[in-house]
């Protein structure tokens, strides 16, 4: 069975790439068409466009993630396959109306992370692979949740179109990966990972995953609105453009309210830990 390292751009999955060589390394990039979030280096924008086979304007993650993946590829000395599906702008546009994901409807993860990785797998491999997932030794509950969704063979399936039945698409659940957790197996915690990267030539973002990830708490989102105002504004605009639908990413509060809150609080990067981050780094 071929092996694949699923990379998110964070230190944990990068640790797997560096210490658990695989047949393939794959990274799914979240894109936006918003030119206010444009990646500043024109030459690198073109390089990323060439890698993913689609126009790259910018990402709604920290821009440093681009450098992370380029640095990591040089460090491990092995190709990283970059993939990217629909832009976030298109993902939330349903028949001309804005429809936002939230904690109970995480279709953004499916469409911008899982779908492009599955499409890459189907084109390049099309056989069940061992997929290394970056859960650490203290995250066994996350691993159990993922394993609970596998079938009787221990494989994850992906629902996709396999043909047509008259005028309708024919769908099926395709076996495509066996999730494994090398850091749990080897009892690797965050301190080991942090120590490993201290003297390595890799540039890491303060936090990976989307700047406005709805899994983050309000105080951290406020902090991100200060650190990345243009990207955070994308999330405010998305909520405001839902019109009469009046949808928000988080229940009971919108992102503009979060931006304007906690004005008397001075926030620092060290005030937050990884428990405050999102859950899309698979």
DRENDRENDREN-709622 format. One record per residue (C-alpha): residue in one letter; x negated, y negated, z. Coordinates in pm, whole numbers. Example, Ala and Ser with C-alpha at 12.3 -4.5 7.8 and 13.67 -1.06 7.14 Angstrom:
2
@res:A; X:-1230; Y:450; Z:780
@res:S; X:-1367; Y:106; Z:714
//
This chain:
282
@res:X; X:0; Y:0; Z:0
@res:X; X:-143; Y:-338; Z:-100
@res:X; X:-189; Y:-602; Z:169
@res:X; X:-82; Y:-967; Z:162
@res:X; X:-164; Y:-1245; Z:407
@res:X; X:124; Y:-1492; Z:434
@res:X; X:-29; Y:-1836; Z:493
@res:X; X:141; Y:-2145; Z:633
@res:X; X:-151; Y:-2386; Z:654
@res:X; X:-176; Y:-2360; Z:1032
@res:X; X:-465; Y:-2228; Z:1237
@res:X; X:-297; Y:-1897; Z:1321
@res:X; X:-224; Y:-1770; Z:971
@res:X; X:-558; Y:-1911; Z:855
@res:X; X:-725; Y:-1706; Z:1130
@res:X; X:-564; Y:-1397; Z:979
@res:X; X:-696; Y:-1489; Z:633
@res:X; X:-1046; Y:-1531; Z:775
@res:X; X:-1053; Y:-1219; Z:994
@res:X; X:-821; Y:-972; Z:822
@res:X; X:-913; Y:-964; Z:452
@res:X; X:-620; Y:-871; Z:229
@res:X; X:-568; Y:-787; Z:-135
@res:X; X:-378; Y:-1115; Z:-173
@res:X; X:-332; Y:-1442; Z:12
@res:X; X:-20; Y:-1646; Z:-64
@res:X; X:86; Y:-1996; Z:41
@res:X; X:428; Y:-2155; Z:-21
@res:X; X:421; Y:-2534; Z:-61
@res:X; X:720; Y:-2752; Z:30
@res:X; X:759; Y:-3030; Z:-230
@res:X; X:953; Y:-3353; Z:-262
@res:X; X:1028; Y:-3573; Z:-562
@res:X; X:1029; Y:-3886; Z:-345
@res:X; X:749; Y:-4113; Z:-468
@res:X; X:742; Y:-4285; Z:-129
@res:X; X:591; Y:-3956; Z:-8
@res:X; X:345; Y:-3929; Z:-295
@res:X; X:18; Y:-3750; Z:-225
@res:X; X:-242; Y:-4026; Z:-254
@res:X; X:-515; Y:-3847; Z:-452
@res:X; X:-413; Y:-3836; Z:-820
@res:X; X:-678; Y:-3580; Z:-914
@res:X; X:-570; Y:-3343; Z:-639
@res:X; X:-204; Y:-3394; Z:-732
@res:X; X:-288; Y:-3261; Z:-1076
@res:X; X:-487; Y:-2970; Z:-934
@res:X; X:-194; Y:-2869; Z:-714
@res:X; X:44; Y:-2905; Z:-1009
@res:X; X:-177; Y:-2670; Z:-1209
@res:X; X:-189; Y:-2418; Z:-926
@res:X; X:187; Y:-2400; Z:-870
@res:X; X:293; Y:-2444; Z:-1234
@res:X; X:524; Y:-2731; Z:-1142
@res:X; X:486; Y:-3105; Z:-1101
@res:X; X:353; Y:-3196; Z:-758
@res:X; X:444; Y:-3545; Z:-637
@res:X; X:422; Y:-3495; Z:-264
@res:X; X:502; Y:-3271; Z:29
@res:X; X:719; Y:-3327; Z:336
@res:X; X:451; Y:-3165; Z:546
@res:X; X:136; Y:-3343; Z:661
@res:X; X:-77; Y:-3422; Z:352
@res:X; X:-375; Y:-3261; Z:525
@res:X; X:-221; Y:-2921; Z:453
@res:X; X:-343; Y:-2957; Z:92
@res:X; X:-701; Y:-2995; Z:212
@res:X; X:-650; Y:-2709; Z:460
@res:X; X:-567; Y:-2461; Z:188
@res:X; X:-849; Y:-2577; Z:-40
@res:X; X:-1099; Y:-2563; Z:249
@res:X; X:-973; Y:-2221; Z:355
@res:X; X:-1009; Y:-2078; Z:7
@res:X; X:-1373; Y:-2190; Z:0
@res:X; X:-1435; Y:-2054; Z:348
@res:X; X:-1293; Y:-1705; Z:294
@res:X; X:-1436; Y:-1687; Z:-59
@res:X; X:-1117; Y:-1547; Z:-202
@res:X; X:-839; Y:-1686; Z:-416
@res:X; X:-523; Y:-1814; Z:-251
@res:X; X:-211; Y:-1793; Z:-464
@res:X; X:-8; Y:-2113; Z:-430
@res:X; X:365; Y:-2090; Z:-497
@res:X; X:647; Y:-2341; Z:-480
@res:X; X:1019; Y:-2317; Z:-546
@res:X; X:1272; Y:-2592; Z:-583
@res:X; X:1191; Y:-2927; Z:-426
@res:X; X:1358; Y:-3010; Z:-94
@res:X; X:1551; Y:-3278; Z:-284
@res:X; X:1709; Y:-3015; Z:-509
@res:X; X:1761; Y:-2763; Z:-228
@res:X; X:1997; Y:-2999; Z:-45
@res:X; X:2180; Y:-3111; Z:-359
@res:X; X:2484; Y:-2888; Z:-412
@res:X; X:2697; Y:-2991; Z:-710
@res:X; X:2615; Y:-3357; Z:-661
@res:X; X:2673; Y:-3353; Z:-284
@res:X; X:2415; Y:-3341; Z:-8
@res:X; X:2430; Y:-3031; Z:210
@res:X; X:2178; Y:-3018; Z:492
@res:X; X:2023; Y:-2715; Z:661
@res:X; X:2029; Y:-2684; Z:1038
@res:X; X:1934; Y:-2441; Z:1313
@res:X; X:2216; Y:-2199; Z:1222
@res:X; X:2182; Y:-2235; Z:843
@res:X; X:1813; Y:-2222; Z:762
@res:X; X:1850; Y:-2199; Z:386
@res:X; X:1555; Y:-2440; Z:346
@res:X; X:1321; Y:-2166; Z:472
@res:X; X:1477; Y:-1912; Z:237
@res:X; X:1469; Y:-2131; Z:-73
@res:X; X:1135; Y:-2307; Z:-22
@res:X; X:929; Y:-2037; Z:149
@res:X; X:1073; Y:-1688; Z:105
@res:X; X:1218; Y:-1723; Z:-246
@res:X; X:898; Y:-1846; Z:-415
@res:X; X:689; Y:-1583; Z:-234
@res:X; X:937; Y:-1314; Z:-340
@res:X; X:932; Y:-1442; Z:-700
@res:X; X:551; Y:-1430; Z:-696
@res:X; X:558; Y:-1078; Z:-550
@res:X; X:808; Y:-958; Z:-811
@res:X; X:599; Y:-1096; Z:-1097
@res:X; X:255; Y:-994; Z:-972
@res:X; X:314; Y:-675; Z:-772
@res:X; X:672; Y:-544; Z:-769
@res:X; X:591; Y:-275; Z:-515
@res:X; X:630; Y:-276; Z:-138
@res:X; X:337; Y:-447; Z:32
@res:X; X:208; Y:-475; Z:386
@res:X; X:273; Y:-839; Z:477
@res:X; X:58; Y:-980; Z:760
@res:X; X:260; Y:-1224; Z:971
@res:X; X:95; Y:-1480; Z:1201
@res:X; X:264; Y:-1406; Z:1533
@res:X; X:27; Y:-1414; Z:1829
@res:X; X:14; Y:-1173; Z:2124
@res:X; X:258; Y:-1385; Z:2328
@res:X; X:513; Y:-1389; Z:2044
@res:X; X:627; Y:-1029; Z:2057
@res:X; X:991; Y:-1134; Z:2077
@res:X; X:961; Y:-1304; Z:1737
@res:X; X:809; Y:-988; Z:1593
@res:X; X:1090; Y:-775; Z:1738
@res:X; X:1349; Y:-1008; Z:1586
@res:X; X:1186; Y:-975; Z:1245
@res:X; X:1157; Y:-598; Z:1276
@res:X; X:1522; Y:-573; Z:1379
@res:X; X:1613; Y:-701; Z:1032
@res:X; X:1418; Y:-434; Z:846
@res:X; X:1584; Y:-125; Z:699
@res:X; X:1549; Y:239; Z:799
@res:X; X:1214; Y:256; Z:618
@res:X; X:1077; Y:-38; Z:816
@res:X; X:1087; Y:-260; Z:508
@res:X; X:1225; Y:-612; Z:471
@res:X; X:1467; Y:-659; Z:184
@res:X; X:1548; Y:-963; Z:-27
@res:X; X:1883; Y:-1021; Z:-192
@res:X; X:1834; Y:-1112; Z:-556
@res:X; X:1998; Y:-1093; Z:-898
@res:X; X:1921; Y:-765; Z:-1076
@res:X; X:2151; Y:-796; Z:-1377
@res:X; X:2500; Y:-894; Z:-1485
@res:X; X:2840; Y:-731; Z:-1449
@res:X; X:3054; Y:-881; Z:-1726
@res:X; X:3051; Y:-1254; Z:-1645
@res:X; X:2917; Y:-1222; Z:-1291
@res:X; X:2567; Y:-1172; Z:-1157
@res:X; X:2484; Y:-833; Z:-1011
@res:X; X:2306; Y:-861; Z:-677
@res:X; X:2102; Y:-607; Z:-481
@res:X; X:1879; Y:-591; Z:-174
@res:X; X:1524; Y:-519; Z:-290
@res:X; X:1266; Y:-361; Z:-61
@res:X; X:955; Y:-575; Z:-89
@res:X; X:748; Y:-595; Z:228
@res:X; X:656; Y:-413; Z:546
@res:X; X:588; Y:-682; Z:810
@res:X; X:288; Y:-620; Z:1035
@res:X; X:143; Y:-830; Z:1315
@res:X; X:-234; Y:-790; Z:1347
@res:X; X:-272; Y:-1056; Z:1618
@res:X; X:-21; Y:-878; Z:1841
@res:X; X:-188; Y:-545; Z:1773
@res:X; X:-529; Y:-688; Z:1865
@res:X; X:-407; Y:-898; Z:2159
@res:X; X:-510; Y:-1232; Z:2007
@res:X; X:-387; Y:-1549; Z:2182
@res:X; X:-402; Y:-1916; Z:2090
@res:X; X:-723; Y:-1985; Z:2285
@res:X; X:-915; Y:-1731; Z:2076
@res:X; X:-788; Y:-1892; Z:1757
@res:X; X:-870; Y:-2247; Z:1871
@res:X; X:-1221; Y:-2141; Z:1972
@res:X; X:-1277; Y:-1969; Z:1638
@res:X; X:-1201; Y:-2282; Z:1434
@res:X; X:-1403; Y:-2527; Z:1647
@res:X; X:-1718; Y:-2514; Z:1433
@res:X; X:-1564; Y:-2421; Z:1098
@res:X; X:-1539; Y:-2656; Z:795
@res:X; X:-1159; Y:-2650; Z:773
@res:X; X:-941; Y:-2961; Z:800
@res:X; X:-617; Y:-2882; Z:982
@res:X; X:-305; Y:-3093; Z:1016
@res:X; X:-193; Y:-3204; Z:1362
@res:X; X:108; Y:-2975; Z:1305
@res:X; X:215; Y:-2779; Z:1001
@res:X; X:573; Y:-2735; Z:879
@res:X; X:800; Y:-3019; Z:768
@res:X; X:759; Y:-3355; Z:939
@res:X; X:1132; Y:-3366; Z:1018
@res:X; X:1183; Y:-2997; Z:1099
@res:X; X:1513; Y:-2970; Z:1289
@res:X; X:1367; Y:-2706; Z:1522
@res:X; X:1157; Y:-2979; Z:1683
@res:X; X:1288; Y:-3161; Z:1988
@res:X; X:1392; Y:-3526; Z:1972
@res:X; X:1085; Y:-3665; Z:2145
@res:X; X:851; Y:-3485; Z:1905
@res:X; X:1058; Y:-3602; Z:1608
@res:X; X:1028; Y:-3958; Z:1737
@res:X; X:651; Y:-3908; Z:1752
@res:X; X:649; Y:-3778; Z:1394
@res:X; X:852; Y:-4080; Z:1279
@res:X; X:569; Y:-4300; Z:1408
@res:X; X:289; Y:-4087; Z:1260
@res:X; X:454; Y:-4028; Z:921
@res:X; X:712; Y:-4304; Z:865
@res:X; X:757; Y:-4253; Z:489
@res:X; X:810; Y:-3879; Z:516
@res:X; X:1037; Y:-3916; Z:818
@res:X; X:1243; Y:-4170; Z:623
@res:X; X:1319; Y:-3897; Z:368
@res:X; X:1514; Y:-3711; Z:639
@res:X; X:1699; Y:-4027; Z:743
@res:X; X:1793; Y:-4092; Z:380
@res:X; X:1911; Y:-3732; Z:334
@res:X; X:2150; Y:-3767; Z:628
@res:X; X:2280; Y:-4105; Z:512
@res:X; X:2338; Y:-3975; Z:159
@res:X; X:2576; Y:-3702; Z:276
@res:X; X:2848; Y:-3970; Z:258
@res:X; X:3187; Y:-3853; Z:378
@res:X; X:3041; Y:-3515; Z:474
@res:X; X:2864; Y:-3689; Z:766
@res:X; X:2619; Y:-3406; Z:815
@res:X; X:2306; Y:-3420; Z:1029
@res:X; X:2005; Y:-3192; Z:1071
@res:X; X:2061; Y:-3172; Z:1448
@res:X; X:2389; Y:-3155; Z:1636
@res:X; X:2500; Y:-3468; Z:1819
@res:X; X:2229; Y:-3706; Z:1697
@res:X; X:2099; Y:-3835; Z:1364
@res:X; X:1740; Y:-3899; Z:1264
@res:X; X:1773; Y:-4277; Z:1259
@res:X; X:1891; Y:-4268; Z:1620
@res:X; X:1591; Y:-4054; Z:1706
@res:X; X:1356; Y:-4297; Z:1530
@res:X; X:1498; Y:-4588; Z:1732
@res:X; X:1498; Y:-4404; Z:2065
@res:X; X:1235; Y:-4362; Z:2337
@res:X; X:1102; Y:-4712; Z:2267
@res:X; X:946; Y:-4743; Z:2611
@res:X; X:762; Y:-4413; Z:2580
@res:X; X:401; Y:-4408; Z:2462
@res:X; X:345; Y:-4074; Z:2294
@res:X; X:16; Y:-3901; Z:2221
@res:X; X:-74; Y:-3601; Z:2007
@res:X; X:-176; Y:-3408; Z:2317
@res:X; X:170; Y:-3448; Z:2469
@res:X; X:299; Y:-3162; Z:2255
@res:X; X:213; Y:-2798; Z:2215
@res:X; X:296; Y:-2538; Z:1956
@res:X; X:618; Y:-2441; Z:2130
@res:X; X:759; Y:-2770; Z:2002
@res:X; X:693; Y:-2691; Z:1636
@res:X; X:918; Y:-2533; Z:1378
@res:X; X:950; Y:-2169; Z:1281
@res:X; X:884; Y:-2176; Z:910
@res:X; X:518; Y:-2078; Z:908
@res:X; X:569; Y:-1724; Z:785
//
